[in-house]
């Protein structure tokens, strides 16, 4: 009996530490990634890197200014197309959604969310690139825009539903029509959460590479308009990382550093904003 | 929205005349306009999803008619003779995903158990946030790290170690390149751990406290209460998180493309280079010449799409089943 109890206690301690180690390893991986990338990326990051065009092979210097601008342009198109659809679609699901239509739309959003990003690239390729006949900024932006939609829909619906229904009922009791109640009471109450959700979704698609491979493709120069191919940070990281040239690989590290810093800053910021909102509500 | 709000705005009463009158009243105060306006955007989402399925189906017609179902079982991938089969890529996808799950499931579920059951709340929330950050890191950055950190480690230490100790297994024979199935699986495992961990933790937290208390009251140690009373209760949801992670792993493109090596071959050795479905599309799509070649790649995309949709649906059902049951108590 005593032996058995001792064994049970031993198993208890062993397994508790084993699970602790699992958690520790997972967290350690992230910190290792951050540290390594920060160390390497920071090293090669210079002002000319952010503002100049890539140098020809074998020539020192040069940068990724065109890729920085390109990522900005792609995100602009994505935001202009994806956010309205996602936001208003989310409002529909939260406030006006009927049972059958609501279910179908929610299912469609889930389906779009689960589509592998490379398949999203194929989709936009068949819809935009094939009819147009060439790669373009527009196609890349649309690919990212479609990826934005399900994320924005989900977060908008969740944050609007989180607003207590008594607020809307109060407005309705004062004789306001439903849409006015939604627009002037629910939306402002949920605005912070909805905006944060949008920001997070933008950060997520900013790092997507696979949908850009055969939509916006790449460009060694400053972009020549919305209908032409364009460089982007994720594409540059991909192409430079697999290249055999030492200085290109170093530039890939620097670009990776910028991209990761952007994504992590937005995520940490969003976390702070959302947790502050909660504590205000509780207090 | 509560039912009270619906009654206040006047749900259309059943029957013709009343319905028409309510409709006009709602139209006058703008409700019906707002409804239709938002509905249009919501239907756009539905339309996009349908269009996506249609486009994938329509643009793989040449390949589907030429090869039929044997496409999925053929081993040849010959752009010159225009003979295409998906088997090497299906094999690569399965092998890399299985390796990833073998590493990520113990790590993720173990970590989730620790964070949900044993760690203090503050520490648990903090560590979970860090892990969720890991999920936000773009795929291409994992590829970058894979090329410059993981490939050298695999080539110089892990692969030779496995070869010298387990070389009698066909899995660990043959030349070591650094790139290959095993490396891709390792990179994938790092990418899917956050999903398993954070969802499993959520599912475990939804297990009612009575489960733990009852086991502890009977004299169980904390581990026994967790393993015999909490984990079985959350089993279905944990399985759901694994399915979700699997769906991610199957569709993961950039990181795998950068470390898998890129050869359309089936090899029993895990050190051998190969291709997954997603990575062959990424690698060859822009250079695909001829309809059969391009449409074969699109058909691969269609197959990948169908697979991930099924897995995602299953995962969602499983997770929903547990968290609902948990909170209902």
Interface residues (C-beta under 8 A of the other chain):
Chain A: X8 X9 X11 X12 X15 X16 X18 X19 X20 X21 X22 X23 X25 X26 X27 X29 X30 X31 X33 X36 X37 X84 X85 X86 X88 X89 X91 X92 X93 X94 X95 X96 X97 X101 X104 X105 X108 X109 X110 X111 X112 X114 X115 X116 X117 X118 X119 X120 X121 X122 X123 X125 X126 X127 X146 X149 X150 X153 X165 X168 X169 X172 X173 X177 X178 X179 X180 X182 X183 X203 X204 X206 X207 X208 X209 X210 X213 X214 X217 X234 X237 X238 X241 X242 X249 X252 X253 X256 X259 X260 X263 X264 X267 X268 X271
Chain B: X1 X2 X4 X5 X8 X9 X29 X30 X31 X33 X34 X35 X37 X38 X39 X41 X42 X43 X44 X45 X46 X48 X49 X50 X51 X52 X55 X56 X58 X59 X106 X107 X108 X109 X110 X111 X113 X114 X115 X117 X118 X119 X127 X129 X130 X131 X132 X133 X134 X136 X137 X138 X139 X140 X141 X143 X144 X145 X147 X148 X149 X190 X193 X194 X197 X221 X222 X223 X224 X227 X247 X250 X251 X252 X253 X254 X258 X278 X281 X282 X285 X286 X297 X298 X301 X304 X305 X308 X309 X312 X316
